[in-house]
Amino acid sequence: MKHLYRSIDNRIFSGILGGLGEYYNIDPVVLRAAYVLLTIMTGIIPCILAYFICTFIIPQRPLPPIHEAKVKDKAEPVDVENNN
C-alpha cells in the first residue's frame, strides 16, 4: 500500500507538491504550475492556508537507514612537517 509523504528530494518549501507528484506519478513541476494558477485564481489565501495545513498533516518521508561500512579505514596518518 502506498503512503503519502512529503518529499525529501523534490522539495521547494516543505515537499508537499513533490510528495503528491511521487504519490500520483505526476511531474512535480506540473503540480507546482497548477498550484500557482489555482492560488492566483482563488485569491491567494485559501491555497496558502491549505498548503500550510498540509505541511503539518502529511508526514515527511522517513530517511532510509544508513548502512555503516564494515571496511575499516586503512589510511595511515600523514606527517605534514616531515615529508620523507
CYANA upper distance limits for C-alpha pairs under 8 A (distance plus 0.5 A):
  2 LYS  CA     23 TYR  CA      7.88
  3 HIS  CA     23 TYR  CA      7.94
  4 LEU  CA     19 GLY  CA      7.18
  4 LEU  CA     20 LEU  CA      7.52
  4 LEU  CA     23 TYR  CA      6.57
  4 LEU  CA     58 ILE  CA      7.51
  4 LEU  CA     59 PRO  CA      8.32
  5 TYR  CA     16 ILE  CA      8.21
  5 TYR  CA     19 GLY  CA      5.99
  5 TYR  CA     20 LEU  CA      8.23
  5 TYR  CA     23 TYR  CA      8.45
  5 TYR  CA     58 ILE  CA      6.37
  5 TYR  CA     59 PRO  CA      5.85
  5 TYR  CA     60 GLN  CA      5.72
  5 TYR  CA     61 ARG  CA      5.52
  6 ARG  CA     14 SER  CA      7.52
  6 ARG  CA     15 GLY  CA      5.26
  6 ARG  CA     16 ILE  CA      5.47
  6 ARG  CA     17 LEU  CA      8.22
  6 ARG  CA     18 GLY  CA      7.38
  6 ARG  CA     19 GLY  CA      5.04
  6 ARG  CA     20 LEU  CA      8.12
  6 ARG  CA     55 THR  CA      8.40
  6 ARG  CA     58 ILE  CA      6.78
  6 ARG  CA     59 PRO  CA      6.51
  6 ARG  CA     60 GLN  CA      4.99
  6 ARG  CA     61 ARG  CA      6.26
  7 SER  CA     11 ARG  CA      6.59
  7 SER  CA     14 SER  CA      8.31
  7 SER  CA     15 GLY  CA      5.12
  7 SER  CA     16 ILE  CA      7.16
  7 SER  CA     17 LEU  CA      8.44
  7 SER  CA     18 GLY  CA      5.84
  7 SER  CA     19 GLY  CA      4.89
  7 SER  CA     22 GLU  CA      8.17
  7 SER  CA     60 GLN  CA      7.09
  7 SER  CA     61 ARG  CA      6.64
  8 ILE  CA     15 GLY  CA      7.00
  8 ILE  CA     60 GLN  CA      7.85
  8 ILE  CA     61 ARG  CA      7.11
  9 ASP  CA     15 GLY  CA      8.47
  9 ASP  CA     18 GLY  CA      8.32
 10 ASN  CA     15 GLY  CA      6.77
 10 ASN  CA     18 GLY  CA      5.26
 10 ASN  CA     19 GLY  CA      7.81
 10 ASN  CA     28 PRO  CA      7.84
 11 ARG  CA     15 GLY  CA      4.60
 11 ARG  CA     16 ILE  CA      7.93
 11 ARG  CA     17 LEU  CA      8.03
 11 ARG  CA     18 GLY  CA      6.16
 14 SER  CA     55 THR  CA      7.05
 15 GLY  CA     19 GLY  CA      6.38
 16 ILE  CA     20 LEU  CA      6.78
 16 ILE  CA     51 TYR  CA      7.91
 16 ILE  CA     54 CYS  CA      7.59
 16 ILE  CA     55 THR  CA      7.19
 16 ILE  CA     58 ILE  CA      8.21
 17 LEU  CA     21 GLY  CA      6.60
 17 LEU  CA     28 PRO  CA      6.60
 17 LEU  CA     31 LEU  CA      6.83
 17 LEU  CA     32 ARG  CA      7.03
 18 GLY  CA     22 GLU  CA      6.75
 18 GLY  CA     28 PRO  CA      5.63
 19 GLY  CA     23 TYR  CA      6.58
 20 LEU  CA     24 TYR  CA      6.58
 20 LEU  CA     26 ILE  CA      8.29
 20 LEU  CA     28 PRO  CA      8.06
 21 GLY  CA     25 ASN  CA      5.92
 21 GLY  CA     26 ILE  CA      5.04
 21 GLY  CA     27 ASP  CA      6.12
 21 GLY  CA     28 PRO  CA      5.39
 21 GLY  CA     31 LEU  CA      7.51
 22 GLU  CA     26 ILE  CA      7.11
 22 GLU  CA     27 ASP  CA      8.31
 22 GLU  CA     28 PRO  CA      8.23
 26 ILE  CA     30 VAL  CA      7.82
 26 ILE  CA     31 LEU  CA      8.00
 27 ASP  CA     31 LEU  CA      7.35
 28 PRO  CA     32 ARG  CA      6.55
 29 VAL  CA     33 ALA  CA      6.65
 30 VAL  CA     34 ALA  CA      6.70
 31 LEU  CA     35 TYR  CA      6.48
 32 ARG  CA     36 VAL  CA      6.68
 33 ALA  CA     37 LEU  CA      6.81
 34 ALA  CA     38 LEU  CA      6.53
 35 TYR  CA     39 THR  CA      6.41
 35 TYR  CA     47 CYS  CA      8.29
 36 VAL  CA     40 ILE  CA      6.74
 37 LEU  CA     41 MET  CA      6.63
 38 LEU  CA     42 THR  CA      6.55
 38 LEU  CA     47 CYS  CA      7.86
 39 THR  CA     43 GLY  CA      6.83
 39 THR  CA     44 ILE  CA      5.17
 39 THR  CA     45 ILE  CA      8.07
 39 THR  CA     46 PRO  CA      7.93
 39 THR  CA     47 CYS  CA      5.82
 39 THR  CA     48 ILE  CA      7.78
 40 ILE  CA     44 ILE  CA      5.98
 42 THR  CA     46 PRO  CA      7.28
 42 THR  CA     47 CYS  CA      7.91
 44 ILE  CA     48 ILE  CA      6.79
 45 ILE  CA     49 LEU  CA      6.46
 46 PRO  CA     50 ALA  CA      6.62
 47 CYS  CA     51 TYR  CA      6.58
 48 ILE  CA     52 PHE  CA      6.62
 49 LEU  CA     53 ILE  CA      6.69
 50 ALA  CA     54 CYS  CA      6.61
 51 TYR  CA     55 THR  CA      6.74
 52 PHE  CA     56 PHE  CA      7.55
 53 ILE  CA     57 ILE  CA      6.84
 54 CYS  CA     58 ILE  CA      6.09
 55 THR  CA     59 PRO  CA      8.24
 79 ASP  CA     83 ASN  CA      7.14
